[in-house]
Amino acid sequence: MNNPTQEHPSSKGLLVIFWLYVLIPLTWGVINTLLQAVKLFG
């Protein structure tokens, strides 16, 4: 009987890749926004 809560190793790898795909551009955007704000208000 399959346990629906059991994770496969490949799904963990895909989850890590997905989060990197989301977080890298997000971090880049936040840093650029903060740098532009410092230039504007500083």
C-alpha distance matrix in Angstrom:
0.0 3.8 6.5 9.5 12.0 11.4 14.3 15.1 18.5 20.0 19.5 21.4 24.1 24.4 24.6 27.5 29.2 29.0 30.5 33.2 33.9 34.5 36.2 38.7 40.6 40.3 41.9 44.5 45.4 45.7 47.9 50.1 50.5 51.6 54.0 55.5 55.8 57.7 60.0 60.6 61.2 62.3
3.8 0.0 3.8 6.1 8.9 8.1 10.8 11.7 15.3 16.6 15.8 17.8 20.6 20.7 20.9 23.8 25.5 25.2 26.7 29.4 30.2 30.7 32.4 34.9 36.8 36.5 38.1 40.7 41.6 42.0 44.2 46.3 46.7 47.8 50.2 51.8 52.1 54.0 56.3 56.9 57.5 58.7
6.5 3.8 0.0 3.8 5.5 5.5 8.9 10.9 14.5 16.2 14.8 16.3 19.5 19.7 19.2 22.1 24.2 23.8 24.8 27.7 28.7 28.9 30.4 33.1 35.0 34.5 35.9 38.7 39.6 39.7 41.9 44.2 44.5 45.4 47.9 49.5 49.7 51.5 53.9 54.5 55.0 56.1
9.5 6.1 3.8 0.0 3.8 5.5 7.9 10.3 14.0 15.1 12.9 14.7 17.9 17.5 16.8 20.0 21.9 21.0 22.1 25.3 26.0 25.9 27.6 30.4 32.1 31.5 33.2 36.0 36.5 36.7 39.1 41.3 41.4 42.5 45.1 46.5 46.7 48.6 51.0 51.5 52.0 53.2
12.0 8.9 5.5 3.8 0.0 3.8 6.3 9.7 12.8 14.5 12.1 12.9 16.4 16.5 15.2 18.0 20.5 19.7 20.2 23.4 24.5 24.3 25.5 28.5 30.4 29.5 30.9 33.9 34.6 34.5 36.8 39.2 39.3 40.1 42.8 44.4 44.4 46.2 48.7 49.3 49.6 50.7
11.4 8.1 5.5 5.5 3.8 0.0 3.8 6.7 9.8 12.0 10.5 11.1 14.5 15.2 14.5 17.0 19.4 19.3 20.1 22.8 24.2 24.5 25.6 28.2 30.5 30.0 31.1 34.0 35.1 35.1 37.1 39.5 40.0 40.8 43.2 45.0 45.3 46.8 49.3 50.1 50.5 51.4
14.3 10.8 8.9 7.9 6.3 3.8 0.0 3.8 6.5 8.4 6.8 7.4 10.7 11.5 11.0 13.4 15.7 15.9 16.8 19.3 20.7 21.3 22.4 24.8 27.1 26.9 28.0 30.7 32.0 32.2 34.0 36.4 37.1 38.0 40.2 42.0 42.5 44.0 46.4 47.3 47.9 48.7
15.1 11.7 10.9 10.3 9.7 6.7 3.8 0.0 3.8 5.5 5.4 6.9 9.2 10.2 11.0 13.1 14.8 15.6 17.1 19.0 20.2 21.5 22.8 24.7 27.1 27.4 28.5 30.8 32.4 32.9 34.6 36.8 37.8 38.8 40.7 42.6 43.4 44.8 47.0 48.1 48.9 49.6
18.5 15.3 14.5 14.0 12.8 9.8 6.5 3.8 0.0 3.8 5.5 5.3 6.6 8.9 10.0 11.0 12.8 14.4 15.7 17.0 18.6 20.3 21.2 22.7 25.4 26.0 26.7 28.9 30.8 31.4 32.7 34.9 36.3 37.1 38.8 40.9 41.8 43.1 45.1 46.5 47.4 47.8
20.0 16.6 16.2 15.1 14.5 12.0 8.4 5.5 3.8 0.0 3.8 5.4 5.1 6.2 8.6 10.0 10.6 12.2 14.3 15.4 16.4 18.4 19.9 21.1 23.5 24.4 25.4 27.3 29.1 30.2 31.5 33.4 34.8 36.0 37.6 39.4 40.6 42.0 43.8 45.2 46.3 46.9
19.5 15.8 14.8 12.9 12.1 10.5 6.8 5.4 5.5 3.8 0.0 3.8 5.4 5.0 6.0 8.6 9.8 10.2 12.2 14.1 14.9 16.3 18.0 19.8 21.9 22.4 23.7 25.9 27.3 28.1 29.8 31.8 32.9 34.1 36.0 37.6 38.6 40.2 42.2 43.2 44.3 45.1
21.4 17.8 16.3 14.7 12.9 11.1 7.4 6.9 5.3 5.4 3.8 0.0 3.8 5.4 5.0 6.3 8.7 9.7 10.6 12.4 14.1 15.3 16.2 18.0 20.6 20.9 21.7 24.1 25.8 26.3 27.8 30.0 31.2 32.1 33.9 35.9 36.7 38.1 40.2 41.5 42.3 42.9
24.1 20.6 19.5 17.9 16.4 14.5 10.7 9.2 6.6 5.1 5.4 3.8 0.0 3.8 5.3 5.2 6.3 8.6 10.0 10.7 12.3 14.3 15.3 16.4 19.0 20.0 20.7 22.6 24.6 25.5 26.6 28.7 30.2 31.2 32.7 34.7 35.9 37.2 39.0 40.5 41.6 42.0
24.4 20.7 19.7 17.5 16.5 15.2 11.5 10.2 8.9 6.2 5.0 5.4 3.8 0.0 3.8 5.4 5.0 6.0 8.6 9.8 10.3 12.3 14.1 15.4 17.4 18.4 19.7 21.5 23.1 24.3 25.8 27.5 28.8 30.3 31.9 33.4 34.7 36.3 38.0 39.2 40.5 41.2
24.6 20.9 19.2 16.8 15.2 14.5 11.0 11.0 10.0 8.6 6.0 5.0 5.3 3.8 0.0 3.8 5.5 5.0 6.2 8.6 9.7 10.6 12.0 14.1 16.2 16.5 17.8 20.1 21.4 22.1 23.9 25.9 26.9 28.1 30.0 31.7 32.6 34.2 36.2 37.2 38.3 39.1
27.5 23.8 22.1 20.0 18.0 17.0 13.4 13.1 11.0 10.0 8.6 6.3 5.2 5.4 3.8 0.0 3.8 5.4 5.2 6.2 8.5 9.9 10.3 11.8 14.6 15.1 15.7 17.9 19.9 20.5 21.7 23.9 25.3 26.2 27.9 29.8 30.9 32.2 34.2 35.5 36.5 37.0
29.2 25.5 24.2 21.9 20.5 19.4 15.7 14.8 12.8 10.6 9.8 8.7 6.3 5.0 5.5 3.8 0.0 3.8 5.5 5.1 6.1 8.7 9.9 10.6 12.9 14.3 15.2 16.8 18.7 20.0 21.2 22.9 24.5 25.9 27.2 28.9 30.4 31.8 33.4 34.8 36.2 36.7
29.0 25.2 23.8 21.0 19.7 19.3 15.9 15.6 14.4 12.2 10.2 9.7 8.6 6.0 5.0 5.4 3.8 0.0 3.8 5.5 5.0 6.3 8.6 10.2 11.8 12.5 14.3 16.1 17.3 18.6 20.4 21.9 23.0 24.7 26.4 27.7 29.0 30.8 32.4 33.4 34.8 35.7
30.5 26.7 24.8 22.1 20.2 20.1 16.8 17.1 15.7 14.3 12.2 10.6 10.0 8.6 6.2 5.2 5.5 3.8 0.0 3.8 5.3 5.0 5.8 8.3 10.4 10.3 11.6 14.0 15.3 16.0 17.7 19.8 20.7 22.0 23.9 25.5 26.4 28.1 30.0 31.1 32.1 32.9
33.2 29.4 27.7 25.3 23.4 22.8 19.3 19.0 17.0 15.4 14.1 12.4 10.7 9.8 8.6 6.2 5.1 5.5 3.8 0.0 3.8 5.3 5.1 5.7 8.6 9.6 10.2 11.9 14.0 15.0 16.1 18.0 19.6 20.8 22.1 24.0 25.4 26.7 28.4 29.8 31.1 31.6
33.9 30.2 28.7 26.0 24.5 24.2 20.7 20.2 18.6 16.4 14.9 14.1 12.3 10.3 9.7 8.5 6.1 5.0 5.3 3.8 0.0 3.8 5.9 6.1 7.2 9.0 10.7 11.7 13.1 15.0 16.4 17.6 19.1 20.9 22.2 23.5 25.1 26.8 28.2 29.4 31.0 31.8
34.5 30.7 28.9 25.9 24.3 24.5 21.3 21.5 20.3 18.4 16.3 15.3 14.3 12.3 10.6 9.9 8.7 6.3 5.0 5.3 3.8 0.0 3.8 5.9 6.2 6.3 8.8 10.5 11.1 12.5 14.6 16.0 16.8 18.6 20.5 21.6 22.8 24.7 26.4 27.2 28.6 29.7
36.2 32.4 30.4 27.6 25.5 25.6 22.4 22.8 21.2 19.9 18.0 16.2 15.3 14.1 12.0 10.3 9.9 8.6 5.8 5.1 5.9 3.8 0.0 3.8 5.7 4.9 5.8 8.4 9.7 10.3 12.0 14.0 15.0 16.2 18.0 19.7 20.7 22.3 24.2 25.3 26.5 27.2
38.7 34.9 33.1 30.4 28.5 28.2 24.8 24.7 22.7 21.1 19.8 18.0 16.4 15.4 14.1 11.8 10.6 10.2 8.3 5.7 6.1 5.9 3.8 0.0 3.8 5.4 5.3 6.2 8.7 10.1 10.7 12.3 14.3 15.6 16.6 18.4 20.0 21.3 22.8 24.3 25.8 26.3
40.6 36.8 35.0 32.1 30.4 30.5 27.1 27.1 25.4 23.5 21.9 20.6 19.0 17.4 16.2 14.6 12.9 11.8 10.4 8.6 7.2 6.2 5.7 3.8 0.0 3.8 5.5 5.0 6.1 8.6 9.9 10.4 12.1 14.2 15.3 16.3 18.2 20.0 21.1 22.2 24.1 24.9
40.3 36.5 34.5 31.5 29.5 30.0 26.9 27.4 26.0 24.4 22.4 20.9 20.0 18.4 16.5 15.1 14.3 12.5 10.3 9.6 9.0 6.3 4.9 5.4 3.8 0.0 3.8 5.4 5.1 6.2 8.6 9.9 10.5 12.4 14.3 15.4 16.4 18.4 20.1 20.9 22.3 23.4
41.9 38.1 35.9 33.2 30.9 31.1 28.0 28.5 26.7 25.4 23.7 21.7 20.7 19.7 17.8 15.7 15.2 14.3 11.6 10.2 10.7 8.8 5.8 5.3 5.5 3.8 0.0 3.8 5.4 5.2 6.1 8.5 9.8 10.6 12.3 14.2 15.3 16.6 18.5 19.9 21.0 21.5
44.5 40.7 38.7 36.0 33.9 34.0 30.7 30.8 28.9 27.3 25.9 24.1 22.6 21.5 20.1 17.9 16.8 16.1 14.0 11.9 11.7 10.5 8.4 6.2 5.0 5.4 3.8 0.0 3.8 5.6 5.3 6.1 8.6 10.0 10.6 12.3 14.2 15.5 16.7 18.3 20.0 20.4
45.4 41.6 39.6 36.5 34.6 35.1 32.0 32.4 30.8 29.1 27.3 25.8 24.6 23.1 21.4 19.9 18.7 17.3 15.3 14.0 13.1 11.1 9.7 8.7 6.1 5.1 5.4 3.8 0.0 3.8 5.5 5.2 6.0 8.6 9.9 10.5 12.1 14.2 15.4 16.3 18.1 19.1
45.7 42.0 39.7 36.7 34.5 35.1 32.2 32.9 31.4 30.2 28.1 26.3 25.5 24.3 22.1 20.5 20.0 18.6 16.0 15.0 15.0 12.5 10.3 10.1 8.6 6.2 5.2 5.6 3.8 0.0 3.8 5.5 5.1 6.2 8.6 9.9 10.5 12.3 14.3 15.2 16.2 17.2
47.9 44.2 41.9 39.1 36.8 37.1 34.0 34.6 32.7 31.5 29.8 27.8 26.6 25.8 23.9 21.7 21.2 20.4 17.7 16.1 16.4 14.6 12.0 10.7 9.9 8.6 6.1 5.3 5.5 3.8 0.0 3.8 5.4 5.2 6.2 8.6 9.8 10.6 12.5 14.2 15.3 15.5
50.1 46.3 44.2 41.3 39.2 39.5 36.4 36.8 34.9 33.4 31.8 30.0 28.7 27.5 25.9 23.9 22.9 21.9 19.8 18.0 17.6 16.0 14.0 12.3 10.4 9.9 8.5 6.1 5.2 5.5 3.8 0.0 3.8 5.4 5.1 6.1 8.5 9.9 10.6 12.2 14.2 14.7
50.5 46.7 44.5 41.4 39.3 40.0 37.1 37.8 36.3 34.8 32.9 31.2 30.2 28.8 26.9 25.3 24.5 23.0 20.7 19.6 19.1 16.8 15.0 14.3 12.1 10.5 9.8 8.6 6.0 5.1 5.4 3.8 0.0 3.8 5.5 5.2 6.1 8.7 9.9 10.4 12.0 13.4
51.6 47.8 45.4 42.5 40.1 40.8 38.0 38.8 37.1 36.0 34.1 32.1 31.2 30.3 28.1 26.2 25.9 24.7 22.0 20.8 20.9 18.6 16.2 15.6 14.2 12.4 10.6 10.0 8.6 6.2 5.2 5.4 3.8 0.0 3.8 5.4 5.0 6.2 8.7 9.7 10.4 11.1
54.0 50.2 47.9 45.1 42.8 43.2 40.2 40.7 38.8 37.6 36.0 33.9 32.7 31.9 30.0 27.9 27.2 26.4 23.9 22.1 22.2 20.5 18.0 16.6 15.3 14.3 12.3 10.6 9.9 8.6 6.2 5.1 5.5 3.8 0.0 3.8 5.4 5.1 6.4 8.7 10.1 9.9
55.5 51.8 49.5 46.5 44.4 45.0 42.0 42.6 40.9 39.4 37.6 35.9 34.7 33.4 31.7 29.8 28.9 27.7 25.5 24.0 23.5 21.6 19.7 18.4 16.3 15.4 14.2 12.3 10.5 9.9 8.6 6.1 5.2 5.4 3.8 0.0 3.8 5.4 5.1 6.1 8.6 9.5
55.8 52.1 49.7 46.7 44.4 45.3 42.5 43.4 41.8 40.6 38.6 36.7 35.9 34.7 32.6 30.9 30.4 29.0 26.4 25.4 25.1 22.8 20.7 20.0 18.2 16.4 15.3 14.2 12.1 10.5 9.8 8.5 6.1 5.0 5.4 3.8 0.0 3.8 5.4 5.0 5.9 7.7
57.7 54.0 51.5 48.6 46.2 46.8 44.0 44.8 43.1 42.0 40.2 38.1 37.2 36.3 34.2 32.2 31.8 30.8 28.1 26.7 26.8 24.7 22.3 21.3 20.0 18.4 16.6 15.5 14.2 12.3 10.6 9.9 8.7 6.2 5.1 5.4 3.8 0.0 3.8 5.5 5.3 5.0
60.0 56.3 53.9 51.0 48.7 49.3 46.4 47.0 45.1 43.8 42.2 40.2 39.0 38.0 36.2 34.2 33.4 32.4 30.0 28.4 28.2 26.4 24.2 22.8 21.1 20.1 18.5 16.7 15.4 14.3 12.5 10.6 9.9 8.7 6.4 5.1 5.4 3.8 0.0 3.8 5.8 5.3
60.6 56.9 54.5 51.5 49.3 50.1 47.3 48.1 46.5 45.2 43.2 41.5 40.5 39.2 37.2 35.5 34.8 33.4 31.1 29.8 29.4 27.2 25.3 24.3 22.2 20.9 19.9 18.3 16.3 15.2 14.2 12.2 10.4 9.7 8.7 6.1 5.0 5.5 3.8 0.0 3.8 5.9
61.2 57.5 55.0 52.0 49.6 50.5 47.9 48.9 47.4 46.3 44.3 42.3 41.6 40.5 38.3 36.5 36.2 34.8 32.1 31.1 31.0 28.6 26.5 25.8 24.1 22.3 21.0 20.0 18.1 16.2 15.3 14.2 12.0 10.4 10.1 8.6 5.9 5.3 5.8 3.8 0.0 3.8
62.3 58.7 56.1 53.2 50.7 51.4 48.7 49.6 47.8 46.9 45.1 42.9 42.0 41.2 39.1 37.0 36.7 35.7 32.9 31.6 31.8 29.7 27.2 26.3 24.9 23.4 21.5 20.4 19.1 17.2 15.5 14.7 13.4 11.1 9.9 9.5 7.7 5.0 5.3 5.9 3.8 0.0
